[in-house]
């Protein structure tokens, strides 16, 4: 494929020698779906840009859960600008009704898009810090005219007129401890604790088959792992959640507008009811002890009551949190609870919203006191688990329109969906006949309310979105 954007912006060194913001590129951090969507919109608008990806390929984080199938079909998983660029270059979109795996998202969409963008996508470039050239967070006079300074892990420094941070949260999972702090002994037992979405039926099978396994968490990532474990012989499974019941994880069942997601909850409920999976409610992980007989996991609830069990391995599917440390010298206005912007927090609060009730939002809800810096995608949601991929695409479109000076387009945020939901009622069943049950990660796109289970304030911190 030829590059869609013409020649790349001279050599990388050019980025470090320019000093006027208007002559510098927009730097996008992260080459996942939302980061590359931002790049596609920048390319369409003729704005110079550079994408920095810490991994060795586009979609590096997604590749780590490549065995997992998403909840929504291809027709909702491709950004509009990215589609236009790819199709102009001769790319043919996959079957719009197919539910792709993470590996298919990378191979059939993100990799071709990154290839098309050419040298503007730089892999193996981990960002360690962002500041303003010559300005720490305290200095004000002339601040807005100073370019951004981006420091990489190898010591190289680049400059930018704006920064779009789509680096995600996959590299910063939540701890196992129920109070947000690591459980006592968690670090000592780290080799026996895996984070969400291990490849239970594939590469990681030997670590789980025939072992006593504890899964902690109430989101769809936990549900995905539980369903996979249930297919292994002689593998006792325990599922621990903080909530008093698992209704939130079971979701809307047949009423769910994403049939694959509804089927996930329905099957999990059946496995618990049959006794194949042992459910422990009111479980607040407090202590982990490695013993000669296995790993002892001790819960201590807010009243001080304890319960414990001994297992061989633990899957900590307790969600993720953003790492804002790279922007420590920028002026961010973060919600004290979620870690999103203050304007966005009430729109995504998991105590009030499910994935399907989060409204479309754009640049105004993502802006910080630091002009020109925007966190988009799942990172923009902080610790809220209500993110959907298509909402991230709309964020990218809006932010890029603002960077181009098209404020009218930037503020016209919306997601248009069929009134009856996003999938036909037979989609999940048809997919299963071809490739098995869709599990674990929602690449969804809902902006209107869905008939989902009510989200309670006492949930386990797992989200509707995996």
ZICORCOR-V849910 format. One record per helix or strand of 2 or more residues. SS is the DSSP state (H for helix, E for strand). FROM is the first residue (numbers start at 1). TO is the last residue. Records with the same first field share a line. If there is no record, write none. Layout:
SS: FROM-TO + FROM-TO
This chain:
H: 14-17 + 21-23 + 33-44 + 60-64 + 74-76 + 80-88 + 102-120 + 143-145 + 190-192 + 205-208 + 220-229 + 247-250 + 253-255 + 259-274 + 325-327 + 342-348 + 355-357 + 363-366 + 377-381 + 389-403 + 407-410 + 427-435
E: 26-29 + 49-53 + 69-70 + 121-123 + 127-132 + 148-152 + 157-160 + 162-165 + 193-195 + 213-216 + 237-240 + 277-280 + 285-291 + 294-300 + 306-311 + 313-316 + 373-375
